[in-house]
């Protein structure tokens, strides 16, 4: 089986996040030459809450092959239509089964079928069962459909739960990559059975921000219970993620990715709708 390279990009936040991805991906494609690019898009709406069809189209046109989400999967404009549509946009597989959308998909790259699986940690809203249970049925379904390499986005706050998932599937998925906190962790490693894991890959958005959001509004929310903060604006954006080299369900390496980019006003204005 051919070696496969996967670039996974952490939670894209707002218009600056979308512009940062679009600005950084060309250089990353030249430098890393990824075969597959997967992006967590659950904060990519202008407000930083959810993802709309227009946001998804923008990220896919810029270079993403598939989009994952999390607890904000249904918060964007037209979310139900988006998740039920044809675009490669996932919501966590272990959400309640009556909810619209799908939790995994297959991509074909150079004759290799790549499975992308989206899961959420047990304490998030809409979760019907622990990811440690849900992953088994999902991996069986993907294997039955012919997946030769499988990437898992596990969305949630608790590093131990995310790393437990990686150990539970060690050797049966090439990577278990954490999202949700927007803060990158320093625990990237390849486990004994060949599964790459990192508790959180970080976020993609405004560099001068509070995890991608306006820090004044965020502090007001924390102190006084104000409205949800909006995505921050900044002339400097940051892209955070992880890069995995894999062969089948065994990773050969995992490394953090972080790039800072200048965002021109025209870029963020065009991205913001």
Secondary structure by P-SEA (a helix, b strand, c coil): ccbbbbbbbcccccaaaaaaaaacaaaaaaaccccbbbbbccccccccccccaaaaaaaaaacccbbbbccccccccaaaaaaacccccccccccccccccccccccccccbbbbbbbbbccccccccccaaaaaaaaaaaaaaacccbbbbbbbcccaaaaaaaaaaacccccbbbbcccccccccccccccbbbbbccccccccccccccccaaaaaaaaaccccccccccccbbbbbbbbbbbccccccbbbbbbbbbbbcaaaaaaacc
